[in-house]
Amino acid sequence: MSGRCQAVDISLIVNTFQKPRHLALVLASIAAQEGVAGRFEVIVTDDGSTDDTHDIVQKQAATEQFPLRFTTQPHDGFRLARIRNNGARLAVGNSLLFLDGDCILPRDHVAAYLKRRRRGVAHLGYCARLSADISACLTIHQLANTDLLGLSSAAERRALRRRWRKAWWHNTLRHPSKPPLAGGNFCVWRDDFERLNGFDERFVGWGQEDDDLGLRLRALGIRLESILDDTHSLHVWHPSDPSATKRWRDGPNVHYFLRRGRLTICRHGLNVRPVNALRWGLPPDIGQTPAGQNLLHALNGCQLVHADEPCEIDVVLRPGVGRFHRRSECRLLLLTENAVAKWNLRRCADRIETIQDQSVERLLETIG
């Protein structure tokens, strides 16, 4: 269950960890998809399960007509961004449909995404939450003959309709950050995902890796549209993950997510982007101080843009006379230990760092 397959229209990337029953239900619901035979593959991407998850996938792969592959990694905390990237690295589909391994799909789910997809757009789904009693009664043998959409409560269906209306309104207003991207059910063109360098793997722990991807998709010029008027998945009940927080703002990644100077192409994603892969803008007086000369040495071989060209990281150094003037994604103000920068320069900076000669290289690795 490894290696590349023949290209298909869409790759279903199902993330999982220690939920073999839920995964078996999800795979059964995928097997029951209608109108998409031969157009999709499935990649189960695992975060180091120690139960019979692998055996379930192996058994299913032996009986299904669609390609079904499995990838895993040693478990070292909650690393959802990384396992989703692991699945994307194996994918051969023109589009990537990311799915949570605890959400079953109605029979037209994949067909709905294929019908709606178009260039320049990523489509966002969501789930209706099934009760514990209904979830306990589900079996893999009954899914193909069950009206799954009828299992959710009226309250859940109303909530999804409200979510779709809000998404439509936010798109009409061209809101800069809404509708939000929920990572457990969304579809993106594979080449757009690769242009962004995938999910940012610096997100470790519960939450915000999907919010970050949504913002970077928008920065790339991709429109995010809800597909909830056509389809939604159904979340099979289970106890909450111990690492999940009740409030979004209490998540372990919130501080990193809210940072200023976010790069559209993340540095630690499908590939690691070293310092010399970034586009840097430097002030004209960069070589006139010892600190500036050390910075030039550290950036030797990097992509340095001209004064009127946009860049990813625009640098101003104090002492010095440079100003932020280029179009950039991250405005970096570097200060030597005794340097002073005026308040208006500090206000313009996305990130302010004090440097010592021996720490320049180490500092540059953390930027972005």
C-alpha positions, 0 to 999 in steps of 0.5 A: 500500500505504498508508491504512486498510482495512476493519476485520478481526478481527486485524492481523498486524504483521510487522517486518523489516530487510534479510532479503528471503528470510526475509520472502518465506517468512513472507508465503508461510506467511501466505498458506497460513493456513487457516480465516481467510479475510477475517478478517485483514490484514497490515502489513509494517513495515520499519526502512529496508531498502535491498534489495528488501524493498519490491518483495517486498511489492508483488509479493505484495500484487498477488496475495493476497486479504488486505490487505497493506500496507507502511510503512518509515522511514529506518534510524537504528540498531535501532529495533524498538519504533518500527517495531512502533508504526508497524505498529500505527498503520496497523492496523484489526484488533480484535487485533494479532498481532506477528510477526518477519519471520524466523519462518514460521507453521504453517497454523493459527497465526492460527486458533489465536490467534483461537480463544483470544482473550478480553478481559483476556488477551494471548496469548504464543507463541514459536518453534522454531529451525530448523537452518541446513541445513533453513532453506537448503532452504525455498522459498516454493512448498513451504510450503503443502504442507509439515508445518512443525511437523515441521521442528523438532528433538525438542529444540526441541519439548521446549524449547517444552513446558517453556516452556509448563509454566513459563508455566502454573505462573507464571500459577497462582502469579500471578507479577508478571513471568512468563511474559515477553512475547517480542515476535516472536510475541504477540497483544494486543487493539488497544484494550489496546495503545492504552491503554498507548500502545504500545511505549516508543520510548525503547528503542533498540538490542537488547532489553527493549522487549518485557519492558517492554510485558509489565510494563505490560500486567500493570500495566493488569490484563491477564493474559499466557497462553501459547499454546504448547499450540496453536501456535508459529512456526518461526525460519528460521536466519540469522546473529545481528544484530551488535547482539544481546548473548549475555547479557540483562543486557548489552543496551544498554537494560537500565539503562533497563528496570530503572529504578524508577518505570515509567509504565504509559502510556509517554511516547514510544509511539504518541503523545508524552505531554507533561508536561501530559498526566501526572497529578501529585501535589504536596506541600501546601507546594509554594508556600512556597519559590522552588524550589516556586514554579518547579515550580508554574510549570513544571507550569502547566496540568498535571493536578494531583490532590487529596491523596487521589487516585492519580497517575502521579508523586508529587512531594516537594520539599526543602527542604519537609515533604511526604511520599510518601503517594499511590498513584502509579507514580513517586515523585519526590524533588526536591532543591535544591543544598544540600537534605538528605533523610533516608534513609527518604525517599530509600529510598521515592523511585523517582527522586531529582534535584537541580534548579536553577531554570533546569533544572526544565522540562528535568528534567520532560521526562525523567521517566517 
